[in-house]
Amino acid sequence: MKNVVLFLAGFSLLCFPLNSCSSKYVSVNEDTRPLIAFSGGAVLALAIGNVPLFVFGSILTDMGTSAVSAYHDEKIRSREDALRKYNDMDMDRRRKRIRLFIEDSLVITEHIKPGSVVEANVQYTLLAPVDTQNVTLTEKRILFNGGHSLELDEREVERTQGTFLSTIRFEIPRDMPKGNSVLLTTISDGRSARAAQSVINIK
């Protein structure tokens, strides 16, 4: 529970200047912007345990928002196969709580430029005691570019145990600066969160 509170607090600070009605980047007061970004990055790093993410989050300045145009979900590994992969066949005997593993985060589309439609996916595994049926997870994706960021989506999904491939399709805003961007994906079960990053080169 502590990690979730820290995680939400960090994102709240990072997203403080968000304009939820436009894909344009908006500015915040020059005096308060560094403090907000630094605080958000620090709290988010505490929640996820990722020092580079602290540095990355601390340089954020502007926020935007955009909608994902399509989703595709596929289960690619059963609970039993996932237990074998993670060498945790005695999970039920030890009554472990829910466990999350992000295995891969990939941008499928090549030759990306402003206005391009991009496909990206994340592969992750959910494990829990055998009597656990469905688990509600929250998937969140944010695109960072230099000192700018763009919230792509946040959705709740019901998952059974096993490994899933979650794919989204979204358009790069035409006002997105060119250069290397980072797509940050977080998966949370309400108690803990896992994060993965993948690079998008906007030309």
C-alpha positions as CSV (number, residue, x, y, z in Angstrom):
1,M,0.0,0.0,0.0
2,K,2.9,2.3,0.8
3,N,4.3,1.9,-2.7
4,V,1.0,2.7,-4.3
5,V,0.6,5.9,-2.3
6,L,4.1,7.0,-3.2
7,F,3.5,6.1,-6.9
8,L,0.3,8.0,-7.1
9,A,1.8,11.0,-5.3
10,G,4.7,11.1,-7.7
11,F,2.5,11.0,-10.8
12,S,0.2,13.7,-9.3
13,L,3.2,16.0,-8.9
14,L,4.6,15.2,-12.3
15,C,1.1,15.7,-13.9
16,F,0.3,18.9,-11.9
17,P,0.4,21.2,-15.0
18,L,-1.5,18.8,-17.2
19,N,-4.1,20.3,-19.5
20,S,-6.5,17.3,-20.1
21,C,-8.3,18.9,-23.0
22,S,-5.5,19.5,-25.4
23,S,-2.6,17.7,-27.0
24,K,-0.7,21.0,-27.0
25,Y,2.1,21.4,-24.5
26,V,1.4,23.9,-21.8
27,S,3.8,25.9,-19.6
28,V,3.8,26.2,-15.9
29,N,5.2,29.1,-13.8
30,E,9.0,29.2,-14.2
31,D,9.5,29.6,-10.4
32,T,7.5,26.5,-9.4
33,R,8.2,24.2,-12.4
34,P,11.6,22.8,-11.3
35,L,10.3,22.1,-7.7
36,I,7.2,20.3,-9.0
37,A,9.2,18.2,-11.4
38,F,12.0,17.4,-8.9
39,S,9.5,16.4,-6.2
40,G,7.4,14.2,-8.6
41,G,10.6,12.4,-9.9
42,A,11.8,11.7,-6.3
43,V,8.5,10.3,-5.1
44,L,8.0,8.2,-8.2
45,A,11.5,6.8,-7.8
46,L,10.8,5.8,-4.2
47,A,7.7,4.0,-5.3
48,I,9.3,2.0,-8.2
49,G,12.8,1.9,-6.8
50,N,14.3,3.3,-10.0
51,V,17.0,6.0,-9.6
52,P,17.4,6.7,-13.3
53,L,13.6,7.3,-13.4
54,F,14.1,9.9,-10.6
55,V,16.6,11.8,-12.7
56,F,14.4,11.4,-15.8
57,G,11.2,12.5,-13.9
58,S,12.9,15.5,-12.4
59,I,13.6,17.2,-15.7
60,L,10.0,17.2,-16.8
61,T,8.5,20.6,-17.5
62,D,5.4,20.5,-19.8
63,M,2.5,18.1,-20.0
64,G,0.0,17.2,-22.7
65,T,-2.6,14.5,-23.3
66,S,-3.7,12.2,-26.2
67,A,-6.0,9.3,-26.7
68,V,-5.1,5.8,-27.8
69,S,-7.0,4.8,-30.9
70,A,-6.9,1.0,-30.6
71,Y,-6.0,-1.8,-28.1
72,H,-5.2,-5.4,-28.7
73,D,-4.7,-7.9,-25.8
74,E,-3.4,-11.5,-26.2
75,K,-2.6,-14.1,-23.6
76,I,0.6,-15.9,-24.6
77,R,1.5,-18.0,-21.6
78,S,-0.6,-20.0,-19.1
79,R,-0.2,-19.8,-15.3
80,E,1.6,-23.1,-15.2
81,D,4.1,-22.1,-17.9
82,A,4.7,-18.7,-16.1
83,L,5.3,-20.5,-12.8
84,R,7.9,-22.7,-14.5
85,K,9.5,-19.7,-16.1
86,Y,10.0,-17.9,-12.8
87,N,10.8,-21.1,-10.9
88,D,8.0,-20.5,-8.4
89,M,6.1,-23.8,-8.5
90,D,5.7,-23.7,-4.7
91,M,3.9,-20.4,-4.7
92,D,0.6,-21.9,-3.6
93,R,2.2,-23.6,-0.6
94,R,3.8,-20.4,0.5
95,R,0.6,-18.4,-0.2
96,K,2.5,-15.5,-1.8
97,R,0.7,-12.4,-2.8
98,I,0.2,-11.1,-6.3
99,R,3.4,-10.8,-8.3
100,L,4.0,-8.8,-11.5
101,F,6.9,-9.0,-14.0
102,I,7.4,-6.8,-17.0
103,E,9.3,-8.8,-19.5
104,D,9.5,-6.6,-22.6
105,S,8.4,-3.2,-23.9
106,L,8.7,-2.6,-27.6
107,V,7.8,0.0,-30.2
108,I,6.8,-1.9,-33.4
109,T,6.5,0.9,-35.9
110,E,9.6,2.2,-37.7
111,H,10.4,5.5,-39.5
112,I,8.3,7.6,-37.0
113,K,7.6,11.3,-37.5
114,P,5.1,13.8,-36.1
115,G,1.6,12.6,-37.2
116,S,2.7,9.0,-37.6
117,V,0.4,6.2,-36.2
118,V,2.6,4.1,-33.8
119,E,2.1,0.6,-32.4
120,A,3.8,-0.3,-29.2
121,N,3.4,-3.3,-26.8
122,V,4.3,-4.4,-23.4
123,Q,4.6,-8.1,-22.3
124,Y,4.0,-8.8,-18.6
125,T,3.2,-11.7,-16.3
126,L,0.7,-11.9,-13.5
127,L,1.0,-14.6,-10.8
128,A,-0.9,-15.2,-7.6
129,P,-2.1,-18.1,-5.4
130,V,-4.1,-20.7,-7.3
131,D,-7.5,-19.6,-5.8
132,T,-7.1,-16.1,-7.1
133,Q,-9.4,-15.6,-10.1
134,N,-9.4,-12.3,-11.9
135,V,-7.1,-9.4,-10.9
136,T,-7.8,-5.8,-11.8
137,L,-4.6,-4.1,-13.2
138,T,-4.1,-0.5,-14.3
139,E,-2.0,0.1,-17.4
140,K,-0.6,3.6,-17.9
141,R,1.5,5.0,-20.7
142,I,3.3,8.3,-20.9
143,L,5.5,9.6,-23.8
144,F,8.4,11.8,-22.8
145,N,10.4,14.0,-25.2
146,G,13.1,16.2,-23.8
147,G,11.4,18.5,-21.4
148,H,7.9,17.6,-22.6
149,S,5.5,14.7,-21.8
150,L,2.3,13.3,-23.3
151,E,-0.1,11.0,-21.4
152,L,-1.3,8.4,-23.9
153,D,-3.7,6.4,-21.8
154,E,-4.7,4.9,-18.5
155,R,-7.1,1.9,-18.3
156,E,-8.2,-0.8,-16.0
157,V,-8.2,-4.4,-17.3
158,E,-9.2,-7.7,-15.7
159,R,-6.5,-10.4,-16.1
160,T,-6.4,-14.0,-15.3
161,Q,-3.0,-15.4,-14.3
162,G,-0.3,-15.9,-16.9
163,T,1.6,-13.8,-19.5
164,F,-0.1,-11.1,-21.6
165,L,0.9,-9.0,-24.6
166,S,-0.9,-5.6,-24.5
167,T,-0.6,-3.6,-27.7
168,I,-1.8,0.0,-28.3
169,R,-2.0,2.2,-31.4
170,F,-1.7,6.0,-31.1
171,E,-0.8,9.0,-33.2
172,I,2.3,11.1,-32.5
173,P,1.0,14.7,-32.2
174,R,2.1,16.9,-35.0
175,D,3.5,19.4,-32.5
176,M,5.7,16.8,-30.7
177,P,9.4,17.8,-30.9
178,K,11.6,15.6,-33.0
179,G,14.3,13.5,-31.4
180,N,14.5,10.5,-29.1
181,S,11.4,10.0,-26.9
182,V,10.8,7.5,-24.1
183,L,7.6,5.6,-23.7
184,L,7.1,4.8,-20.0
185,T,4.6,2.0,-19.3
186,T,3.5,1.2,-15.7
187,I,1.5,-1.8,-14.6
188,S,-0.1,-1.7,-11.1
189,D,-2.3,-4.1,-9.1
190,G,-3.2,-1.5,-6.5
191,R,-0.5,-2.5,-4.1
192,S,2.7,-2.5,-6.2
193,A,3.7,-1.1,-9.6
194,R,6.2,-2.1,-12.3
195,A,7.6,0.1,-15.0
196,A,9.4,-0.3,-18.3
197,Q,10.8,2.1,-20.9
198,S,11.2,1.9,-24.6
199,V,12.7,4.5,-27.0
200,I,11.0,6.1,-30.0
201,N,13.1,8.1,-32.5
202,I,10.9,10.8,-34.0
203,K,12.5,12.1,-37.2
